[in-house]
Amino acid sequence: SRNDERSRCEEVTGGILLLKGKTAESLEHFDEAILLAPADIKKRRRIIQRMIEAGLDQQALDLAKTSYADMPDHYPFKVIADRLVSEADSAKGTTE
């Protein structure tokens, strides 16, 4: 569909901007990609993974939590969120 195509373009644009270090702009495009295709589980997981790879753990956590709230039947979003929280807690423990 037209929204699926636009969503894919937004996702690709977000990825390119993320690679260029334009984090705020990339997040706007990722948000738009999800708004255009809210039920696309694979897209949400790809975007979360890109955020993690870019060191945007808080944004990835926020998206994982929102995704799990939107789709409670898709348990992997909860697993991702729990892992990010656990890693953040571990990192705090090493800096204190």
C-alpha positions in Angstrom: 0.0 0.0 0.0 0.9 3.6 -0.3 1.4 3.9 3.5 3.7 0.9 3.5 5.9 2.5 0.8 6.0 5.8 2.6 6.8 4.0 5.8 9.7 2.2 4.2 11.0 5.5 2.8 10.8 7.1 6.3 12.7 4.1 7.8 15.4 4.3 5.2 15.8 8.1 5.6 16.0 7.7 9.4 18.7 5.1 9.0 20.7 7.3 6.7 20.4 10.3 9.0 21.4 8.1 12.0 24.6 7.1 10.1 25.3 10.8 9.5 25.0 11.5 13.2 21.8 13.5 12.8 20.1 11.7 15.7 17.1 14.0 16.3 16.2 14.1 12.6 16.5 10.3 12.3 14.2 9.7 15.3 11.5 11.9 13.6 11.7 9.8 10.5 11.6 6.5 12.5 8.5 7.8 14.4 6.8 8.6 11.1 7.7 5.2 9.7 5.9 3.6 12.7 2.9 5.9 12.5 2.5 5.0 8.8 2.7 1.2 9.5 1.9 0.7 13.2 1.3 -3.0 12.9 4.6 -3.8 11.2 6.4 -5.7 13.9 9.5 -6.4 11.9 9.9 -2.7 11.2 9.7 -1.8 14.8 12.3 -4.4 15.7 14.6 -3.2 13.0 14.3 0.4 14.2 14.9 -0.7 17.8 18.0 -2.6 16.7 19.3 0.4 14.8 18.8 2.6 17.9 20.7 0.1 20.1 23.6 -0.1 17.6 23.8 3.7 17.6 23.9 3.8 21.4 20.4 5.2 21.7 19.5 2.8 24.4 16.9 5.1 26.1 15.1 5.7 22.8 15.2 2.0 22.0 13.8 1.2 25.5 11.0 3.8 25.0 10.1 2.3 21.6 10.2 -1.3 22.9 7.9 -0.4 25.8 5.5 1.5 23.6 5.6 -1.4 21.1 4.8 -3.9 23.8 2.0 -1.8 25.1 0.6 -1.5 21.5 1.1 -5.2 20.8 1.1 -7.2 24.1 0.8 -10.4 22.2 4.3 -9.8 20.8 6.4 -10.8 23.9 9.8 -10.1 22.3 9.3 -6.4 22.8 9.1 -7.0 26.5 12.2 -9.1 26.4 14.1 -6.3 24.6 12.9 -3.7 27.1 13.8 -5.9 30.1 17.3 -6.5 28.6 17.9 -2.8 28.0 16.8 -2.0 31.6 19.1 -4.7 32.9 22.0 -3.5 30.9 21.4 0.1 32.1 21.3 -1.1 35.7 24.5 -3.0 35.3 26.2 0.0 33.7 25.1 2.2 36.7 26.5 -0.4 39.0 29.9 -0.2 37.4 30.0 3.6 37.5 29.0 4.0 41.2 
